[in-house]
Amino acid sequence: MTHLVRLGSQKCKIRVWRPR
């Protein structure tokens, strides 16, 4: 159950990087 956590963290970072 670590792949899900990594995917979620990356998605959040991408949103912060590209808020639009």
Secondary structure as UniProt FT lines:
FT   HELIX           3..17
//
